[in-house]
Amino acid sequence: MPANRNATAVAAPALIVRKPRLTLKDVAAALDVSRTTVSNAFNRPEQLSEALRADILAKARELGYFGPDPAARALRSREVRQVAVVFHHDLSFAFDDPLSIEFLRGVAQELDARSMTMQLIPKMGRTVSLAYAFQTTADALIVYAEVDAELAPEVKAFSKPIVLVDTGVTGVPSVRMDDRAGAAGAMEHALSQQPDRVLVLSFTLDERQRKHRLDLKSPRSGSVTMERSHGYVGAAHRLGFDLDRIDWLEMDDTHPSGELDRIAGYLKQLPARTKLAVLGMADTMALVGLEALKGNRRLDVVSVVGFDDIPAAAAAGLTTMRQDGALKGRLAVRQVLDGEKSDPLPFELVVRNT
């Protein structure tokens, strides 16, 4: 049917292009101050001089930043102001593991500054079941545990503000370091000492993960264990180190000292004068490896490298990959309450006696 020549032409609606919303990080970079300073200007004015706060507020408004998201501000103003932390082990581990203590210290520091409280939900296991966590009475949720693909829909459907730590689900905010790159750096250092074999003291894996541990083209995952495994494997491959010369010993990271006999049994099987490097996915594991090697005269131990840089690592002279647990905790709170996005957390190889 021909068009009506007398019909009034209707113009297509103009496409509205929205500017991305500025964040505290953007404003801090533009003003050349820390994110904490900008946050204090809006949330904790008593922390700054009147002149500095006025200057920050004026310049922030020039940039088009008018403070934290109103929804987040409303969250903080509720009568019950509490953040729940879902922890992957039991309470005794949470208050005994040095990195976990630092993480919780960071969470507590940020919550104290806001006069908020913390609810700790333990005993969830490394592959966390979030059914109980979702029933929390807290206003927001920090999940400090691995979240596998099967739980992704539950996480995405959670109605309260949520942030993941040391894991990732597409579309859900997270705070984490690049574990793959950190592990690769640890392996590169170990291989620079030209070992004959490498022993990796690993977190436990399930059968499916174990099958794919040596995949050289593996996609990124939400598992710290898999990311560090792939980091070790990828670095070894790039440097031409035969993957068959890497041995894997999975350990219970809640009680690593209970693995001494298993490590000692492995060491006895190696030929005399083997040049051995040991990599621990956590300092606590690497330190148990050092204990098992104490008094060893059969093998030539060329390198022992941990991960985290807990105080005991420095005391033992352990070479390790450092990450800042307290910073991770502070950023998790800022992310879940302020929407302050964070870059991958920094890490650094600390070379000591091992």
N, C-alpha and C positions, 0 to 999 in steps of 0.2 A: 504494500500500500504506500503511495507517495506521501512524503511529509507535508504537513500543513504549512503553506508558505507564510500564513499570518501568525503562526505561533511565535511567542516571545522566546528568544534564545536565552538559555540559562547558563551562565558561566560556571565552569568547574570550580569547586571550592579551592581556595589557595592552600598550598601545602604549608603547614605550620611546622617550622623547624625549632625544636626546643633545645636550648643550651643545656649541656650536662650540668647537673647541680654541683656547685663548688663544695669541697670538703675542707675539714680542718687542715689536712695535709697540703692542699692547694694554697690556702691562705698563708700557712706557715712558710711555705717555700717562697711565695711572693714577697713576704715581709722579712724574710731571712731571720726568722725566729723559730723556736721549737714548737711542735704541735701542742705540747703541754702548756706553753705560754699562751697560745691562742685560746686553748680550752679554758684556762684559768680566767682569761679576760671575760668570757661569757658565763662560766659556771662557778668559779671560785675567786671573785674579785679581791677578796682579802689577801690573796697570795701575791698581788701586784701593787705597785705604787699607783696612785690615781692618775698620774701623768702618763705612765706607760700604758695603762689600761685604756685611757681615752685615745691615745695615739693608735693603738691596735684596733679599737672599735671603729674609729674614723676611717682608717685605711682599709679595713675589712669591708666596710659598706661601700667604699669606692669601687672595690672589686666585685660587689654584688653578693657578698656573703653576709647574711643577717642572723647567724647563730645556728645552733644544732637543730635538727629536724624537730618540728613541733610534736610529732608523735612520740619521739624519744624523750622529749622534755616532759610530756604528759606521763610517760611511763615512770620517770623518776619522781614525779610529784604525787604518786599514789600513796595512800596511807600505809599499805604493806609494801615495803621496798626491799625486795629480796631477789637475789640471783642464785639459781641452782647450778652446781657443777656436777655433771655426770662423770664419775671417775671409773677408769677401767679395771681397777683392782679393789681389794677390800681396804678398810680404814687403816689397819695396821701398816699396810704397804704405803698408803698415802702419806702417813706421817713418819715413815722410815726411809723411803726412797729419796735421796738428796735432790734429784731433778724435780720430782713431784712436789717436794716441800718448797722449792724455789718458785715453781709455777703458782702454787696456792698462796705463797707470800705475795706474789705480784697481783693476783686477784684481790687479796685482802687489802693491799695498799690502795688500790684504785677504789674499792668499795668503801673503805674507811673515809677517804676524801669526800665521798658523796653521802656519808652517813647511811649507807645501805648495809644489809646483812647477807650472809652466804648460807646456802643450804647445800650440803654435800651428799650426793647419792652414790654410794659405793657398790662394790660386788657385782659389777655388770659384765666382767670378763673382757678379754681383748676384743672379741667380736661382740659388740654391745647389743643387748636387747633393750629397746627403749620403751617398752610397754609401760613399765612402772614410772619411768622418768617423765613420760607425757602426762602423768597424773599429778605432777608437782604443783604445789600451791604457790611457788615462786613466780615472779613476774617475767623472768627471762631465763634462758637455758644456755649454759656453756657445756658442750659435749667434748670432754677430754678423753676420747676413746676412738678406736677405729670403727668406721661405719662402712659395712660392705654394701654391695649393689642391692641386695634384697631389702635392705632397710631404707634405701634412698626415698621411696615414696612416703614412708612414715615421716621422715625428716622434713621433706618438702611440704607436707600437709600440716605440720605443727603450727598451731594458731598463735603462739607467742614468739617474741623475738628469740632467735637462736643463732649461735655461732659454733662452728666446729673447730677443734684444735688438733693438729697433727693428722688430719684426715681431710677428705674432700668429697663433696657431692655437688654436681653441676647445679648452679643457681642458688646455692646456699653459702652464705659468708663463711670464710675460714681464716684461721691464723696458723701458719705453718712455715717451716723452713723448707728449702729444696733438699730433701733427704737424699735423693739420688745423686745430686752434685756433691753433697757433703761426703757421702760414702765413696764416691769416685776419687775425691781428694785424698781420703784415707788410704785407699788401695794404691794410688799412685805413689804416695810416700813409702808405703811398705815395699812396693816393687822396686823402688829406687835403690833398695838395699840388696837386690839381686838374690832373693830366696829361691830355694829349690821347690818348696811347697808353701802354701798359704792355708792356715786354718782359720775359718770364720766361725766365731761363736755367735750363733744366731738366735733371735726370738723364734718361737715355734711357728710352724706353718701347718695348714691343712693339706690334704692330699692334692687338691687341685692347685694350690699355690706352689707346692713343692715341684709339681710337674712343669711349671712354667718359670721356675726360678732362673734358669739359664737362657731364657729367651733374650735375644739381642735386639729385637724390635718390639719389645713389649710396650704397650701404651701406659700412660701415667695411671696410677691407681690411688685409692684412698688408704692403702696399707703402708705404714712405716716400714714394716718388715720387708715387703716386696720392693719398695722403693730403694731401700738400702741394699738389698740383694742385687737388684738390677744395676745400682751404682757400682758395686764391687765388680760385677761381671763385665759391665760395659768398659770400665777402665782397664781391666785385665786384657780384654780382647783388643782394645786400641793399642796397648803396649806390647802385644804379641805374646802374652803369657798364656800358655796352654790351660784352658779351663779345667782339664782333667787333673791339673795339679792344685786345684782348690778343693779342700775338704770342708764339709759343713757339719757342725755339731750344734744341734738345736738344744737350747737350754730353757729351763724354767726361770724366767727373769724375776719371779717373786722371791726365790731362794737360790740364787746362783752359787752360793758356797756349797750347796748340796751336790753340785756337779763336779766337784774336785776329782773324784775317783774316775769318772768317765773321761775327763781330760787326761788324767794320768795314764789311763789305759790306751788312749790314742797315741800319746807320746811314746809309749813303750814299743808300739808297732813300727815306728819310723826307723829306718836304717841309721846307724851311728854316723855322726858328722853331717846329718841333713841340715841344710840351712833353712830355718823355719821362720816365717812371719806369722803373727797372730793378729787378727782383727776382731774386736768385740763390738757388737751393735750397741752396747752400752758400756760405760766405764766399769760398772759393777761386774760385768762379765769379763772384761779385759783384766781386771784386778784379780779375779779368780784364776784366770789363765797365768798371770804372773806368779800367783801362789803355787800353782801346780808345777811351774818351771823352776821354783826355788831349789837350789842345790843341783840343778841339772848340769851334767858334764858330758853327756852323750851327744847332745845336739848343739848346733850352732844357731842360737836364736838371734836373728838379725834385726827384728823389729816387732814391737807390740804396740798396737794403736787402738785406743778406745773411742768413745763417742759421748759427748756431753760436757766434759770438764767439771766434774763434781769436785769438792774439796779434797776428797781422798785421792783423786788422780794426781793433783799437784803434790800432795804429801809423798806419794809413791814415785814421783818422777815420771809418770805415765804420759807418753805422747798421745794426744787426743784431738778430736774435732769439737771445738767449743761452740755451744749455743747458749743463749741467755734465757733461762727458764722463767725468771721473774718478769722480764720484758714480755715474754709470751703471755703471761697471765694478765699483765696490765693492758696489753693490746686487745686481748679477748674481751675484757670488760668494755673498753672503748668502742669496740666493734659492735657488740650486742646492744649497747645503750645509746651510743652517739651515731652509729653508722659509719664510724671512722675506719675506712679501709686501710689495710696494711700491705706493704710489699712483702715478698718472701723474707723471712727473718734472716738476719746475718749469721754467718758461721765463719770459723777461723781455725786452721790447723795450728795447734800449739805443740811445738816440738820440744821434748824434754829428753830424759835419759834413755828412753826405750825406743 
